[in-house]
Amino acid sequence: MTPRKEIFIKAKEALMTIPQLELVDFNRKQFESEDFPSLFVAALISIPNIEYETMTEEGQTGTATVTVTLFCRDGWMDQHNGTADPDHGLMEIDLLDAIAEKLQFLAGTQFSPLQQVNDAEETVDMGGMFAYAQTFDTRIRRKLGRRYTNRTITH
């Protein structure tokens, strides 16, 4: 398994424990398709950037950026003008905090603990949807296939 796969699987497992999330998936730009229903409260995970350094013994280390984008709809949980939501229509802030709590310091065998480095509102043009991006960094390590094989020689 590659570090990218391990990060995604571990992050997805952690986020699936948040009951308010209806969809947790790899970000394949699903919400940009008109065929995809945008009625979900969703967390889409992407790993857009890994910077590698080559090490000895066919190894690599690097820094990976992990972005979790939270999508939620306007009026979710009755939180529009004259809101009936006791949290003043700001439940997505609680959800952002829950995501950060689940992912901060999450670690795997091929990646060190995630550390949150950014939290920003995304601009989306999807009729009543809001998006918030949280960015985490981690150090990864992996072994590549051996380029050379050991052989014994006799003389």
Residue pairs with C-beta under 8 A, 6 or more apart in sequence:
1 9
1 110
2 110
2 142
3 50
3 64
3 108
3 110
3 111
3 140
3 141
3 142
4 47
4 50
4 64
6 108
6 109
6 110
6 111
7 47
7 64
7 66
7 108
7 111
7 114
7 138
7 140
8 26
8 45
8 47
10 106
10 108
11 45
11 66
11 68
11 103
11 106
11 114
12 24
12 25
12 26
12 45
14 102
14 103
14 106
15 21
15 24
15 43
15 45
15 68
15 99
15 102
15 103
16 24
17 102
18 43
18 95
18 98
18 99
18 102
20 41
20 91
20 95
20 98
21 41
21 42
21 43
21 95
22 40
22 41
22 42
23 40
23 41
23 42
23 43
23 44
24 42
24 43
24 44
24 45
25 42
25 44
25 45
26 44
26 45
26 46
27 44
27 45
27 46
27 67
27 69
30 36
30 44
31 38
31 42
31 44
31 71
31 124
31 126
31 129
31 131
32 126
38 71
38 73
38 126
38 127
38 129
39 73
40 71
41 70
41 71
41 72
41 73
41 76
41 95
42 70
42 71
42 72
43 68
43 69
43 70
43 71
43 99
44 68
44 69
44 71
45 66
45 67
45 68
46 66
46 67
46 69
47 64
47 65
47 66
47 67
48 65
48 67
49 64
49 65
50 62
50 63
50 64
50 65
50 140
51 62
51 63
52 60
52 61
52 62
53 60
53 61
53 62
54 60
55 61
57 143
58 143
58 144
58 145
58 146
58 147
59 141
59 142
59 143
59 144
60 141
60 142
60 143
60 144
61 139
61 140
61 141
62 139
62 140
62 141
63 137
63 138
63 139
63 140
64 111
64 137
64 138
64 139
64 140
65 135
65 136
65 137
66 103
66 114
66 135
66 136
66 137
66 138
67 133
67 134
67 135
67 136
68 99
68 103
68 133
68 134
68 136
69 122
69 131
69 132
69 133
69 134
70 92
70 95
70 96
70 99
70 131
70 132
70 133
70 134
71 124
71 129
71 130
71 131
72 92
72 95
72 129
72 130
73 128
73 129
73 130
74 80
74 128
74 129
74 130
75 128
76 91
76 92
77 85
77 91
78 84
78 85
79 85
79 87
79 89
79 90
79 91
80 89
83 89
85 91
87 94
92 130
92 132
96 119
96 132
96 134
99 134
100 116
100 119
100 134
103 114
103 116
103 134
103 136
104 113
104 114
104 115
104 116
104 136
105 113
105 114
105 115
106 113
106 114
107 113
107 114
107 138
110 140
110 141
110 142
111 138
111 139
111 140
111 141
112 138
112 139
112 140
113 138
114 136
114 137
114 138
115 136
115 137
115 138
116 134
116 135
116 136
117 135
117 136
117 137
118 133
118 134
118 135
119 132
119 133
119 134
119 135
120 132
120 133
120 135
121 130
121 131
121 132
121 133
122 131
122 132
122 133
123 131
124 130
124 131
